[in-house]
Amino acid sequence: MIMTRPEAVAGVADVDLDGTTVFVTGATHGVGRETALALGRLGARVLVHGRDRTAGREIANELRGLDADPVFVRADFADPDAPGELAAAVAERVDDLDVLVNNAGAHFDGPSLVDGVERTFRVNHLAPFELTRELLDDLAPGGRVVTVASAVHERAGAADLTTEAVTTVDDYDGF
């Protein structure tokens, strides 16, 4: 199987990101992993986040092979304290963050509240918002925030997004 690299598909394979510092959440698997590797191949310094330490070490080792000067930071976005702790860990490792890629996300099969908020909503929406807010002062002038999303949101209507819907597990549907 021949796989085309994402940077080639996006038409940016010749972009030089040397001197650029990027932080990719959810970088241990899937889209986040491929994003981190692509940015590393383009020359960026890449900090990566995930829940799984073993997968985090693996992606960091791959990025090290690309001279991407990687740092893996573990955090679980279901923990209400994680975004602030993660932002502090990133801030102490960088002078200026050029790009924050909010990619981390999850789907949970069963209903669960975390600190009074439905877990899927906390992980997929509140945590990236809180992380971004915490890192705003660490973004370089002209820095960028990129938020990755899927088409799953199309299953919910605006009327579904109420305080009650995200603070209860009645009629739970993780999508």
WORA-V130686 format. One record per helix or strand. SS is the DSSP state (alpha for helix, beta for strand). FROM is the first residue (numbers start at 1). LEN is the number of residues. If there is no record, write none. Layout:
# WORA-V130686
ss/from/len
SS/FROM/LEN
SS/FROM/LEN
This chain:
# WORA-V130686
ss/from/len
alpha/6/4
beta/21/4
alpha/30/12
beta/45/6
alpha/53/13
beta/71/4
alpha/82/10
beta/97/6
beta/113/2
beta/117/2
alpha/119/20
beta/139/9
alpha/151/5
alpha/158/3
alpha/163/4
